[in-house]
Every structure is written in C-alpha cells, then in structure tokens.
C-alpha cells in the first residue's frame, strides 16, 4: 500500500469519526422533555413586577403592581396605563409555547438564524421570588409565530408580544385623568372660581336607586333629580379626560394657590382630586392627588381645555331633570293606574302589562287584549307631564292634595333592565288647581314634592274599560269546528249551518246557500269590530235597553249541538246596536253599517 493510499484512508477515518460525533450530538429531543404551557404559567403565581428593554437598550421600562394598579418605576415614576398592561398580560396568559425544534437540538447556526444570538428585545416577569426571562427572536413557521428563548429554552411563541418592548414611553403612562369608571362613580364635586374671585360649583351623587341627584355647594342645598341625558355628557367629559403630554413637577409654574377648578371624584378607585389652572392656549395644567393617602402623581398633566371649559358656563338649573319618570312609561313592562273617586272609594285599578316586545295588554281587572290607540294616548299623557318646580314636602297645600292622591301611577322596569326597579308617582290636585307630584322608588323614602305641568293628565281619569280592544267577538283559531249559528229573534230561533255551498238554514232537506246570512251575520262575526267600548258594567248600562236578538255559536258535544258562545244584541235608537258576549261586563257599540245590516237581516226573520 503506497503512502497516498494510506493518507486517503486516514482522512476517511477522521471524516467518519467526526460525522459519528456530530450525529450522536444531534439525537432527537424527546417531546416528553418539553413541558407545554403559557408564558405566565411558568411563574406559578400572579405577576407583580415586569422589566423590559429593546435591542439597543434605548427603551427600558420597569413596572410594579400596587394597590391602585400598575406603576411605572423606570425611566420615570408614574401610574402605568392599565389598559396597556392588561393587553400585555392577556397576551402572556394566552401565549402557548411550542417546542423550537421538535426533532433535534438547535445548532449554533439555528440559533443565529432564529435571531437569538442578538435578540430584538428582552422581557422579565416576576412573581414573588421567581423570575422568567423571555428573549425575542425572528419570525418563524407557522405564520404568526416567532422564536424566543424562555429561561434558556428555545421555543416558538405567538407574535405580537415583542411589540411592547419597542413602545414609546407615553404609551406606558396612564393618560386618564381619573381612574374611576362611569359605572363605579358614586360622587363628583366640582368647584370653580369666577373672574370676580367668587366660588361656585355643584355636587353630583348616585342614590340607592342608581339615579343621580345634583345640588349646589350652598349649605343645606336640596339634592335635585338630575337630567340623565345632560348629566351623562358632563360625566363622560370628566371621566374621559386624557393628558396630551406629561411634565415633571418642577417643569412649569405651579397652579395658583386658589386653582381655577377643583374636581373631587369618589368611585371604584377611591377618592381622586384634580387641581386645574385656568385654560391657556387651549390647554389646562393639572395636578392629581389622592386625599386618602396624601399621594400625588409624580407628573404634571397637560389636558385639552375643551373637557372643562363647558363647566364655566354650565348652570346647575340646566342639569335638573324635568322628567317625572325614572324611565319612560313606553319602556316599562307594566303600568298600573289607580284613580280615586269621591268619598275615598276607588274605581277598579287598571293594570297594563306585556312580555318581551309585545304590545301592552290588559292584566286587570279583566285580562285581555288592549286597544293600542288608547294605550298610546295614556303613555303620551304620562310622558308629557313635566316638573316645574320643587316645593317643601311640609307645604300645607301639597300635603292636603297628596293625602288622598287623585291618581297613583306605578311603573315596573323594562324586562331587560330589572335593576332599574319599580316606582310609583302620586298626583294630587290642590284647591287652586295646582298639580302636585311625589315619586317613591321601591326600598327608598318618598322623593321630592313637585309642582307639575300636566295638560293631559285627565287621560288617567278614563275608566279601565276604555282600554279594552274594540272587538266584540271573533272566532278563535284553535277552537273546535262550529256546527251551527242560531239566531233568536222574539219567539223564533233559527239555526244556520255550513253546507256544501256555504251557510244556510238547517231544515229537513239539504242546506241551501243563504248569501244574506253569510254577509249579514257570519262574515261580521268572524271579527265583530266595534266602534267603541261604552261600558265596563253591562248590567247597569243595559238596564234601560230592550234586547233585540241573541246569536248563539254552536259546537258538537256528546253528539248534540251545545251553545259555545252567546252574543246578546240590544237596539239603540232606530239603527244602532250594542253587543255583549255571554256574561262579559264589557258593552260594545257596533259600527253603523254593521248594525244596520244585522238589524235588517234579523227583522226579515221575524
């Protein structure tokens, strides 16, 4: 064997040996060695601190959790943006880790291609005495993922988390002037200084019934119901105010000893106070304080003045509600109207109710369908009642008028908003014609006494039967088939029945079509509409009228015709008719054309 052959064999042995070493070093990583889970799950507890830095270290941030939420501690001290922190923690809590290379260990080349030799950012999560370090690499497969090193282990995680390390500082600072939410607001006090040095303002408070009242700062000022629409705009303006930029405390002239405006908010984040300087070039300089602890926000805030200038001209009178109703009668699920009569006797109470988006029906004193026109007139009359002025509840005229109120109206909340609760409004009329109103919500003391304007309040005096649907009779869709219709007129009783060609007289032979009966009796009976409901006390109202005819609706039972419904007709005048069904207390006046047609046909049978 010559030297060149020996040299070639030696080189081959070295190559094979190196290859064997490389292959042994690239044994597949067992998936059993990888513990799946989210990034936050590695902490084993609630995150209480976070540090992050971008690739070149130009942006470094540190956060700690405090009683009032997250705080930014580096590069400045201030409140952190809760929404931004919630977004980051939400991403971490849902970010499932996938093994970096399922079939092998990464090589140095893999690490370089994954961008982990020079990570684009670093995120450190802490919980008590444990920390998890996350370094972000390049994007990878599947789409929407990127490589990351988590506590030294190479994994793939969803993209998007890495954007936090490159965010600007102002994105991490809480830009909201107040932490309290609209739902959590309990009280707002606003003081403003006028050009003449005098102080004015208002106090807004949420009551036990969840409704707001407003009052002036004057001593012993009465709280007045607030107009929801107008007040909502003001509260939204205050609670949504954001800082346009931040300044260190010593970076600008301090507010005057007596600030242009002071806003004190009590809510779901405790008591918050903000001092504002006078608007300058469309901006307001603000300092935030927490009276309970004596803390101040480390940064001054420059706020858009448009959120506060409107308070200078806003009058408390413009914020007082002129509505009697906590919520509109049209949105209520039930309306109860009680009318007092002379001698303290009460007429039957009207109760209108509905389910879902269905129209109102009569619940009491006699359940049934209601006349939409009458119900709408009642609702309009109620909603047009306006508050004029408040008076002392000890006022003699008001006490006398409300001792036995002329009307009581109770509203129950919309089905979709049961938390609004039910409430009652009592209306009394004074000797001089003034109308007094007092509202009382369930579980609350009686509300203020008001003088009201109610031009259509007499609508409430209408009897309950005024709201009955103007239909004297109709065939039910689910009833058994009608076998006949009998018409009684004087001593005669003639039965009509359906035949092959239509309705006709029942006799010994085949039933022949009687077009006059079909047009005069059968067709109107399918839905016997009335011109109006004239009484809810049939016995008293019909006492002076003579029966004209009786119509009996027959159905088969036990092989015989049985009377299913009976409609009594009474003549009124020369052409009119009124109808009453069975023992129903309701009396209907039929339309003139229907009455004339029926009377003519019945007269032909006599």
Secondary structure, 3 states (H helix, E strand, C coil): CCHHHHHHHHHHHHHHHHHHHHHHHCCCCCHHHCCCCECHHHCCCCCCEEEEEECCCCCEEEEEEECCEEEEEECCCEEECHHHHHHHHHHHHHCECEECCCCCCCCHHHHHHCCCCCCCEEEEEEECCEEEEEEEEEEECCCCEEEEEECCEEEEEECCHHHHHHCCHHHHECCECCCCCCCCCCEEEEEEECCCCCEEEEEEEECCCCCEEEEECCCCCCCEEECHHHHHHHHHHHHCCEEEEEEEHHHCCCCCCCCCEEEEEEECCEEEEEEECCCECCEEEEEEEECCCCEECCEEEEEEHHHCHHHHHCCHHHHECCECCCCCHHHCCEEEEEEECHHHCECCCEEEECCCCCCCEEEECCCEEECHHHHHHHHHHHHCCEEEEEECCCCHHHHHHHHCCCEEEEEECCCCCHHHCCEEEEEEECCCCCEEEEEEECCCCEEEEEEEECCCHHHHHCCHHHHECCEEEECCCCCCCEEEEEEEECCEEEEEEECCCCEEECCCCCCCCCHHHHHHHHHHHHEEEEEEEEECCHHHHCCCCCEEEEEEEEEEECCEEEEEEEEEEEEECCCEEEEEECCCCCEEEECHHHHHHHHHHHHHHC
